Amino acid sequence: MIRLRKKKPGFFEQIVSGNTIIDAHDRRAGLNFLVSFFNEVRPASEKRKVAEKNLLAATEQLQKHRIILANMQHALLSQINNTDLTAAITESGIPLARGFWQELSNRLKHKILPPLMDEDDFLYVINQVFYRKSDFKWVEAVSRQAWMGFFEAAGFDFGMANVEFKKELLQAMKILSFQVAQLGLEKMVLDYLPKEQQHNDTPFVIQNYKVHDLEKLLLDNTTEHEVKAASFQLKNDIENCYELISHIRESHSEKGASIQQTYILLILSNRLQRMQLITDVLDTDTTFDTGRFVDIFTMLVRNEKRKNSIREFLSQGVGYLAYQIAEHKGSKGHKYITETRKEFYRMIYSAMWGGLIISFVAIVKNLIGKLKLAPFPAGFLFSVNYSAGFILIEETGSTLATKQPAFTASAVASSLDTKKNEGEPDIEGLAAMVAKVSRSQIASFLGNLIIVFPLTFLLAWGYHEFSGTKIAEGEAAMQMLRDQHPWRSAALLYACFTGFFLFASGIIAGYWQNKIRYGQIRERMIKHPVLKRSFSPKRLNGIAIYVEKHFGAIMGNLALGFFLGFSGVMGNIFGIPFDIRHITIAAGNTAIGAYGFGLENIPPYFMLAVLGGVLGIGFLNFLISFSLAFVMAVKSRGIHLSQYPRLFRTIGNYFFMNPREFILPSLKAKETVYRPLKRNEN
């Protein structure tokens, strides 16, 4: 006979069969109950959707068995009545250091060796119950309604009848209020406020008075009507604080932003959010807003699990600065997007001038290579040559095809910007914008290449005629062709590296343009005592305006030149496959190699493969640069592409319906209109 092993009773079965109730003052037993209870809810795998199903089942057990409900209530009481809630509300998830770099340093230290946690702190309870690093994921995956149903089923009175709970919330509110008032008086905040508010009490200060009024009313147990009126006034002041923060952020496009100011606005917003949540809990004597409590609960779990996350802190702290950089790039990006046939042909013409400049850059680069210099001076001269060419293209208003993606990506992302568009943007309009970017990019590639190939070939011939030697001949010329071959070399991999450098140079350009505006460089130059004596007012004003408008682009072009110039050198020094392939320079090198080896000596299929490699290089230059810039622009705007599942499908449908618009604009320009989508009426 085979004896069947009895199945071990589950947690809920044990509670029901045990028929014992936890003492409301026994913290250890209460904590153990909560840990075991949420172990039943926690999904066994990464399938977070299971968590909601488990929570609904646990909620049903609370409703079905009074013994489980009583134990839950006593377990919660044992923790709330015997721990300090103030720190959980005022500190969890809010950067505490005054400076960005100090907070970053603290997180790095605590990531290596976490600080000790006081067992009397409510955050200790949160960390014991939700002890896994990834617990915040399933907690957030459960719907707000499901959590509300759970806490309402628990039946515990979190309302204002609980005097100790009310006092702790008021204490937390006062701490947050003083911090908001102090931060609101910082110079880098005050200087960005409207002129009429800079010398008066701002909402950042006024809210502090209202907090004291609300505290007095609650502690004196006045009427519900008076508490509601005071809470309403405080909520209005908090909203006014948010409006001032929005005003400061909107002025960044004109005045620029800094990491320190961005950091202060971040912690201001965090503290105001906590105040808002507490006010919603305190605004009545009789009812409790379970939804707001759920918001605080899920926020605390996430913050505790991510409190030492470097990635999350950088994402929050640098997000708005990245947004301003993307904005400066996006504003320039519109000049690279063609609407009409006239603009399309003008783009080709502008790119032809860019191709002319790059032809000379390619010739000079190869002449420098013939000097047989040591790696560093060779790399330096390559970099200066590239930088000079890129700056000349910028200053003459010419177009280089590979410089477009980093700027047009920000312009495309701005179409999805919820900070600018009310409601959900028109995805169909965005598809039309992508079509414009596509044909504009094709126009610039075409303009560059139709000049670079023949002109560089002609310049190579001219050099041969003038000097009696070819720039490259024999095996050296063939190697130049092989270097562009898509499968006989690592050209396509190197094209991806170049795409990253193109993206990085766009970031650098946007960063410096933002810094010039934030630092008020133009105004400081105009008022500089030495410059005022050295130049006439008109001349000085012209120089200052030039610096303000062009310095960012110059820095970006210098950076790109040095990235490209030193890449091959660094690859040779370290003996690793690291180099660059830039479509226009690759086209120039192909022309030089073809002339040096002789067109009649090159197998046609080999030459076609090389030309295909050049086009592949251009495609990857564009794809990598555009993708990175688009992702950064989207993330810095707080946009989640998962919110727009039909985005890529709509772009694909638009392409199949209007393929010609991705290559050539229609005779009559179509206006892209962004509008909020109407709700479906059932």
C-alpha positions in Angstrom: 0.0 0.0 0.0 1.3 3.4 -0.9 0.7 6.0 1.8 -0.4 9.4 0.5 1.3 12.3 2.1 -1.0 14.9 3.6 -0.9 18.2 1.9 0.4 20.9 4.2 -2.3 23.5 5.0 -1.8 26.9 3.4 -1.3 30.1 5.4 -5.0 31.1 5.4 -6.1 27.6 6.4 -3.6 27.7 9.3 -5.0 31.0 10.6 -8.6 29.7 10.4 -7.8 26.4 12.0 -5.6 28.0 14.7 -8.5 30.4 15.8 -6.1 32.8 17.6 -5.9 36.5 17.3 -2.6 38.5 17.4 -2.2 41.0 20.2 -2.4 44.5 18.7 0.7 45.5 20.8 2.8 42.5 19.6 5.0 44.1 16.9 6.9 40.9 16.1 3.9 38.7 15.7 2.1 41.4 13.7 5.1 41.8 11.3 5.4 38.0 10.8 1.7 37.9 9.9 2.1 40.7 7.3 5.2 39.0 5.8 3.3 35.7 5.5 0.2 37.4 4.2 2.0 39.2 1.3 4.0 36.0 0.5 0.6 34.6 -0.5 0.1 37.6 -2.8 3.6 37.8 -4.3 3.7 36.1 -7.7 6.0 33.0 -7.9 7.6 34.2 -11.2 8.0 37.3 -13.2 4.4 37.0 -14.4 3.3 40.1 -12.6 -0.3 39.8 -13.8 -0.8 36.9 -11.4 -0.2 39.3 -8.5 -3.6 41.0 -8.9 -5.4 37.6 -9.1 -3.6 36.6 -5.8 -4.5 39.9 -4.1 -8.2 39.5 -5.1 -8.1 36.0 -3.7 -6.6 37.3 -0.4 -9.2 40.1 -0.2 -11.9 37.4 -0.6 -10.4 35.5 2.4 -10.5 38.7 4.5 -14.2 39.1 3.6 -15.0 35.5 4.1 -13.2 34.7 7.4 -13.6 37.2 10.4 -10.6 35.6 12.1 -8.3 36.5 9.2 -9.7 40.0 9.1 -9.2 40.5 12.8 -5.6 39.4 12.6 -5.0 41.7 9.7 -6.4 44.7 11.6 -4.3 43.9 14.7 -1.2 43.3 12.6 -1.6 46.8 10.9 -2.3 48.4 14.3 0.8 46.8 15.8 3.0 48.4 13.2 1.3 51.9 12.7 0.9 52.6 16.5 4.5 51.5 17.3 6.6 53.0 14.5 7.4 56.4 13.2 5.6 57.3 10.0 7.1 60.8 9.7 10.4 59.7 8.1 8.6 57.4 5.7 6.5 60.3 4.3 9.1 63.1 4.4 12.3 61.2 3.3 11.5 58.0 1.3 12.2 58.5 -2.3 13.1 62.2 -1.9 16.8 63.2 -2.4 18.0 64.5 1.0 21.4 66.0 0.0 21.4 69.6 -1.0 23.5 69.1 -4.2 23.1 66.8 -7.2 26.7 65.4 -6.9 26.4 65.0 -3.2 23.2 62.9 -3.5 24.8 60.9 -6.3 27.9 60.2 -4.1 25.6 59.1 -1.2 23.8 56.7 -3.4 27.0 55.2 -4.6 28.2 54.7 -1.0 24.9 53.2 0.1 24.8 50.9 -2.9 28.0 49.3 -1.7 27.2 49.4 2.1 23.6 50.2 2.9 22.9 52.3 6.0 21.5 50.8 9.2 17.7 51.0 9.5 16.0 51.8 12.7 13.4 49.1 13.7 11.1 51.8 15.1 10.9 53.4 11.6 7.9 52.4 9.5 10.3 52.0 6.5 11.8 49.1 8.3 8.3 47.4 8.2 8.0 48.2 4.4 11.4 46.6 3.8 10.7 43.5 5.9 7.3 42.8 4.3 8.5 43.6 0.7 11.9 42.1 1.1 12.6 41.3 -2.6 14.4 43.9 -4.7 11.8 43.5 -7.5 8.7 43.6 -5.3 7.8 47.1 -6.4 7.1 45.8 -9.9 4.3 43.5 -8.9 2.9 46.0 -6.4 2.6 48.6 -9.2 1.3 46.0 -11.6 -1.8 45.5 -9.4 -4.5 47.9 -10.3 -5.4 50.8 -8.0 -8.9 49.5 -7.7 -7.7 46.1 -6.5 -5.5 47.7 -3.8 -8.4 50.0 -2.7 -10.6 46.9 -2.5 -8.0 45.2 -0.3 -7.6 48.1 2.2 -11.3 48.8 2.4 -11.9 45.0 3.1 -9.2 45.3 5.8 -11.7 47.6 7.5 -9.1 49.5 9.5 -10.0 53.1 10.4 -7.2 55.3 9.2 -9.4 58.3 9.5 -8.9 61.3 11.8 -10.5 59.5 14.8 -7.0 58.0 15.1 -5.3 60.9 17.0 -1.7 59.6 16.8 -2.0 59.0 13.1 -3.3 62.6 12.6 -0.4 64.1 14.6 2.2 62.2 12.7 0.7 63.3 9.4 0.7 66.9 10.6 4.3 66.6 11.7 5.2 65.3 8.3 3.3 68.1 6.6 5.1 70.8 8.6 8.5 69.4 7.8 7.7 69.2 4.1 6.2 72.7 4.2 9.3 74.3 5.7 11.5 72.6 3.2 9.3 73.8 0.3 9.4 77.4 1.6 13.2 77.2 2.0 13.8 75.8 -1.5 11.4 78.3 -3.0 13.7 81.1 -1.7 16.8 79.8 -3.4 18.3 82.4 -5.7 18.2 80.1 -8.8 14.4 79.7 -8.2 13.6 83.3 -7.3 15.5 84.7 -10.3 13.3 82.7 -12.7 10.0 83.7 -11.2 7.8 86.5 -12.8 9.2 89.9 -11.8 6.1 90.8 -9.8 6.6 87.8 -7.5 10.3 88.1 -6.9 9.9 90.7 -4.1 6.7 89.4 -2.5 5.6 86.3 -0.7 5.5 83.6 -3.3 3.2 80.5 -3.1 6.2 78.6 -1.9 6.1 80.8 1.3 2.3 81.3 1.5 1.6 77.6 1.7 3.6 77.5 5.0 1.1 79.9 6.6 -1.8 77.8 5.4 -0.3 74.6 6.8 -0.2 76.3 10.3 -3.8 77.4 9.9 -4.9 73.8 9.0 -2.9 72.3 11.9 -4.6 74.7 14.4 -8.1 73.8 13.1 -7.4 70.0 13.2 -5.9 70.0 16.7 -8.8 72.3 18.0 -11.3 69.8 16.6 -13.2 72.5 14.7 -16.1 71.9 12.3 -15.7 69.8 9.2 -16.6 72.8 7.1 -13.7 74.9 8.4 -11.2 72.1 7.9 -12.4 71.6 4.3 -12.2 75.3 3.6 -8.6 75.5 5.0 -7.7 72.3 3.0 -9.1 73.8 -0.1 -7.0 77.0 0.3 -3.8 74.9 0.9 -4.5 72.8 -2.2 -4.8 75.9 -4.3 -1.5 77.2 -2.9 0.2 73.9 -3.8 -1.2 74.1 -7.3 0.2 77.7 -7.5 3.6 76.3 -6.6 3.3 73.7 -9.4 2.4 76.5 -11.8 5.6 78.4 -10.8 7.7 75.3 -11.3 6.1 74.9 -14.8 6.8 78.6 -15.5 10.5 78.1 -14.6 10.8 75.0 -16.8 9.1 76.7 -19.7 11.5 79.6 -19.5 14.4 77.2 -19.9 14.1 77.3 -23.7 15.0 80.9 -23.5 17.2 81.1 -20.4 18.7 77.6 -20.3 18.9 75.2 -17.3 21.6 73.8 -15.0 21.8 70.5 -13.2 21.7 72.2 -9.8 18.5 74.1 -10.7 16.9 71.0 -12.3 17.7 69.1 -9.1 16.1 71.7 -6.8 12.9 71.7 -9.0 12.9 67.9 -8.8 12.9 67.8 -5.0 10.5 70.7 -4.8 8.0 68.7 -7.0 8.5 65.6 -4.8 7.8 67.4 -1.6 4.7 69.2 -3.0 3.4 65.9 -4.2 3.7 64.5 -0.6 1.9 67.6 0.8 -0.9 67.1 -1.7 -1.3 63.5 -0.7 -1.3 64.3 3.1 -3.8 67.2 2.5 -6.2 64.8 0.8 -6.0 62.5 3.8 -6.5 65.4 6.3 -9.2 67.3 4.5 -12.2 65.7 6.4 -12.9 64.3 9.8 -15.2 61.5 8.8 -14.0 59.8 5.7 -10.7 58.4 4.5 -9.6 58.7 0.8 -8.4 55.1 0.3 -7.2 55.9 -3.2 -4.8 58.5 -1.9 -3.6 56.0 0.7 -2.9 53.5 -2.0 -0.9 56.1 -3.9 1.2 56.7 -0.8 1.6 52.9 -0.2 2.7 52.0 -3.8 5.0 55.1 -3.8 6.7 54.0 -0.5 7.3 50.4 -1.8 8.8 51.7 -5.0 11.0 54.3 -3.3 12.3 51.8 -0.8 13.2 49.2 -3.4 14.8 51.9 -5.7 16.3 54.2 -3.1 19.9 53.5 -4.0 19.3 53.1 -7.7 21.8 55.3 -9.6 20.0 54.8 -12.8 16.7 56.0 -11.5 18.2 59.0 -9.8 20.1 60.0 -13.0 16.9 59.5 -15.0 14.9 61.8 -12.7 17.7 64.4 -12.0 19.0 64.8 -15.5 15.7 64.2 -17.2 14.6 67.9 -17.5 18.1 69.0 -18.4 18.1 66.4 -21.2 14.7 67.8 -22.1 16.2 71.3 -22.6 19.1 69.9 -24.6 16.6 68.0 -26.8 14.5 71.2 -27.1 17.5 73.2 -28.4 18.2 70.5 -30.9 14.5 70.1 -31.8 14.1 73.8 -32.5 17.0 73.6 -35.0 15.6 70.3 -36.4 12.7 72.0 -38.1 15.0 73.6 -40.6 16.1 70.1 -41.8 12.4 69.1 -42.5 11.1 69.9 -46.0 7.4 70.6 -46.5 7.2 71.6 -50.2 8.9 70.7 -53.5 10.7 74.1 -53.3 12.1 73.3 -49.9 13.0 69.8 -51.1 15.1 71.0 -54.0 16.6 73.7 -51.8 17.7 71.0 -49.4 19.4 69.1 -52.3 21.1 72.4 -53.4 22.3 73.1 -49.8 23.6 69.5 -49.5 25.5 69.9 -52.7 27.5 72.7 -51.2 28.1 70.4 -48.1 29.3 67.7 -50.5 31.7 70.2 -52.1 33.3 71.0 -48.7 33.5 67.3 -47.8 35.3 66.5 -51.0 38.2 68.8 -50.0 38.1 67.3 -46.4 38.5 63.8 -47.9 41.5 64.9 -50.1 43.2 66.6 -47.2 42.6 63.7 -44.8 44.3 61.3 -47.2 47.2 63.7 -47.8 47.7 63.9 -44.0 47.8 60.1 -44.0 50.7 60.1 -46.5 52.9 62.1 -44.0 53.7 59.0 -42.0 53.3 60.8 -38.6 53.2 59.3 -35.1 49.7 58.3 -34.0 48.9 61.3 -31.8 49.9 64.1 -34.3 48.2 62.2 -37.1 45.0 61.9 -35.1 45.2 65.6 -34.1 45.5 66.7 -37.7 42.7 64.4 -38.9 40.5 65.9 -36.2 41.3 69.5 -37.1 40.6 68.7 -40.7 37.3 67.1 -40.0 36.3 69.9 -37.5 37.2 72.7 -39.9 35.1 71.0 -42.6 32.1 70.6 -40.3 32.3 74.1 -39.0 32.6 75.5 -42.5 29.5 73.6 -43.5 27.7 75.1 -40.5 28.9 78.6 -41.1 28.0 78.6 -44.8 24.5 77.2 -44.2 25.3 74.1 -46.1 23.9 70.7 -45.2 25.7 67.5 -44.2 23.3 64.6 -44.3 24.5 62.8 -41.2 24.1 65.9 -39.0 20.4 65.9 -39.5 19.2 62.8 -37.6 20.2 64.1 -34.1 18.2 67.3 -34.7 15.2 65.9 -36.6 14.6 63.1 -34.0 14.0 65.8 -31.3 11.6 67.6 -33.6 9.7 64.3 -34.3 9.6 63.5 -30.5 8.1 66.9 -29.8 5.0 65.8 -31.7 4.4 63.3 -28.9 5.2 65.8 -26.1 2.4 65.9 -23.5 3.9 69.0 -22.1 3.0 70.8 -25.4 0.0 68.9 -26.7 -3.3 68.8 -24.9 -4.6 65.2 -24.7 -3.1 62.5 -27.0 -1.3 63.8 -30.1 -2.5 62.9 -33.6 -0.5 59.8 -34.5 -1.5 60.1 -38.1 0.0 63.6 -38.1 3.2 62.1 -36.6 3.3 59.6 -39.4 3.2 62.5 -41.9 6.1 64.1 -40.0 8.2 60.9 -40.3 7.5 60.9 -44.1 8.9 64.5 -44.2 12.0 63.5 -42.3 12.5 60.5 -44.6 12.4 62.5 -47.8 14.4 65.4 -46.3 17.1 62.9 -45.4 17.0 61.4 -48.9 17.4 64.9 -50.4 20.5 65.6 -48.3 22.1 62.2 -49.0 21.5 62.8 -52.7 22.9 66.3 -52.6 26.0 65.2 -50.8 26.7 62.1 -52.9 26.1 63.6 -56.4 28.9 66.1 -55.6 31.3 64.0 -53.5 31.8 61.1 -55.9 32.6 63.1 -59.1 34.3 66.1 -57.4 36.6 64.0 -55.3 37.5 61.9 -58.3 38.2 65.1 -60.2 40.3 66.5 -57.3 42.3 63.2 -57.2 43.0 63.5 -60.9 44.0 67.2 -60.5 46.4 66.3 -57.7 47.9 63.5 -59.9 48.3 66.0 -62.8 49.9 68.7 -60.6 52.2 66.5 -58.5 52.9 63.6 -60.8 51.8 61.1 -58.1 48.5 59.6 -57.1 47.1 60.1 -53.6 46.7 56.3 -53.5 47.6 53.7 -56.0 48.0 49.9 -56.4 47.3 47.9 -53.2 46.8 51.1 -51.1 44.0 52.2 -53.5 42.4 48.7 -53.5 42.5 48.7 -49.7 40.6 52.0 -49.7 37.9 50.3 -51.7 37.9 47.2 -49.5 37.5 49.4 -46.4 34.0 50.4 -47.7 33.1 46.8 -48.8 30.0 45.6 -46.7 31.3 42.1 -46.0 35.0 42.1 -46.8 35.5 44.7 -44.0 34.0 45.8 -40.8 32.6 49.0 -42.5 29.0 48.5 -41.3 30.1 48.0 -37.7 32.3 51.1 -37.9 29.3 53.0 -39.4 27.3 52.1 -36.2 30.2 53.7 -34.1 30.0 56.8 -36.3 26.2 56.9 -35.7 26.8 57.0 -32.0 29.4 59.8 -32.4 26.9 61.8 -34.5 24.4 61.4 -31.7 26.9 62.4 -29.0 28.0 65.5 -31.0 24.4 66.6 -31.1 24.1 66.2 -27.4 27.3 68.3 -26.9 25.9 71.0 -29.2 22.6 71.1 -27.3 24.4 71.1 -23.9 26.6 74.1 -24.8 23.7 76.0 -26.4 21.7 75.5 -23.1 24.7 76.5 -21.0 25.3 79.7 -23.0 21.7 80.7 -22.4 21.6 79.7 -18.7 24.9 81.5 -18.1 23.6 84.7 -19.8 26.8 84.8 -21.8 25.6 87.3 -24.3 24.6 89.9 -21.6 27.8 89.3 -19.7 29.9 89.8 -22.8 28.1 93.1 -23.7 28.8 94.4 -20.1 32.3 93.1 -19.8 34.6 96.1 -18.9 37.5 95.0 -21.1 35.4 94.0 -24.1 33.5 97.3 -23.8 36.8 99.2 -24.2 38.1 97.0 -27.0 35.1 97.0 -29.3 32.4 99.5 -30.4 28.9 98.8 -28.9 27.6 97.6 -32.3 30.6 95.3 -32.9 30.5 93.9 -29.4 26.7 93.3 -29.7 27.3 91.4 -33.0 30.0 89.2 -31.5 27.9 88.4 -28.4 24.9 87.5 -30.6 27.1 85.3 -32.8 28.5 83.5 -29.7 25.0 82.9 -28.3 23.7 81.5 -31.6 26.7 79.6 -32.9 28.9 78.5 -30.0 26.9 75.4 -29.3 27.1 74.3 -33.0 30.9 75.0 -33.1 31.5 72.9 -29.9 29.4 70.0 -31.4 31.3 70.1 -34.7 34.7 70.2 -32.9 33.6 67.2 -30.8 32.5 65.3 -33.9 35.7 66.1 -35.7 37.9 64.8 -32.8 35.7 61.7 -32.3 36.2 60.8 -36.0 39.8 61.9 -36.2 41.0 59.9 -33.2 38.9 56.7 -33.5 41.1 54.9 -36.0 44.2 56.0 -34.1 42.8 54.6 -30.8 41.9 51.4 -32.6 45.5 51.0 -33.8 47.0 51.9 -30.4 44.9 49.3 -28.5 44.9 46.8 -31.3 41.1 46.6 -31.4 38.6 46.8 -34.4 37.6 50.3 -33.7 37.2 52.9 -36.5 34.7 55.1 -38.2 32.8 55.1 -41.5 31.0 58.3 -42.4 29.0 58.1 -45.7 30.3 61.3 -47.3 33.9 60.6 -46.3 33.5 57.0 -47.4 32.2 58.2 -50.7 35.2 60.5 -51.1 37.6 57.6 -50.2 35.9 55.4 -52.7 36.4 58.0 -55.4 40.1 58.4 -54.5 40.6 54.6 -54.5 38.7 54.1 -57.8 40.9 56.8 -59.5 44.1 55.3 -57.9 43.4 51.7 -58.9 41.8 52.6 -62.2 38.1 52.1 -63.0 38.9 49.8 -65.8 40.8 47.5 -63.4 38.0 47.1 -60.9 35.6 44.2 -61.3 32.1 45.6 -61.8 30.5 43.4 -59.2 33.1 44.4 -56.6 32.5 48.1 -57.4 28.8 47.6 -57.1 29.3 46.0 -53.7 31.5 48.9 -52.6 28.9 51.4 -53.7 26.3 49.4 -51.8 28.6 49.5 -48.8 28.7 53.3 -49.0 24.9 53.4 -49.0 24.8 50.9 -46.2 27.2 53.1 -44.2 24.9 56.0 -44.7 21.8 54.1 -43.7 23.4 52.9 -40.4 24.8 56.4 -39.7 21.3 57.7 -40.0 19.6 54.8 -38.2 21.8 54.7 -35.1 22.0 58.5 -34.7 18.3 59.0 -35.2 17.3 56.1 -32.9 19.5 57.2 -30.0 18.4 60.9 -30.4 14.7 59.9 -30.6 14.9 57.6 -27.5 16.6 60.3 -25.5 14.1 63.0 -26.7 11.2 60.7 -25.9 12.5 59.7 -22.5 13.4 63.2 -21.4 9.8 64.2 -22.1 8.5 61.5 -19.9 6.8 59.7 -22.8 6.4 56.0 -22.8 6.1 54.6 -26.3 4.1 51.7 -24.8 1.3 54.3 -24.4 1.1 54.5 -28.2 1.0 50.8 -29.4 -0.4 51.9 -32.7 2.4 54.3 -33.4 4.6 52.1 -35.6 1.6 50.4 -37.2 0.2 53.7 -38.2 3.5 54.8 -39.7 3.7 51.5 -41.6 0.1 52.0 -42.9 0.9 55.5 -43.9 3.9 54.3 -45.9 1.9 51.7 -47.8 -0.8 54.3 -48.6 1.6 57.2 -49.4 5.0 55.7 -50.4 5.8 58.6 -52.6 5.7 61.1 -49.7 8.6 59.3 -48.0 10.7 60.0 -51.1 9.3 63.2 -52.7 6.9 65.9 -51.4 3.6 66.4 -53.1 3.1 69.4 -55.2 0.8 71.0 -52.6 2.1 71.0 -49.0 -0.1 69.2 -46.4 -0.4 70.8 -43.0 0.1 68.5 -40.0 -2.5 69.2 -37.4 -2.1 67.8 -33.8 -5.4 67.4 -32.0 -6.6 65.5 -28.9 -8.3 62.3 -29.9 -12.0 62.1 -29.0 -13.2 59.3 -26.8 -15.3 56.6 -28.3 -18.9 57.1 -27.6 -20.6 53.8 -26.9 
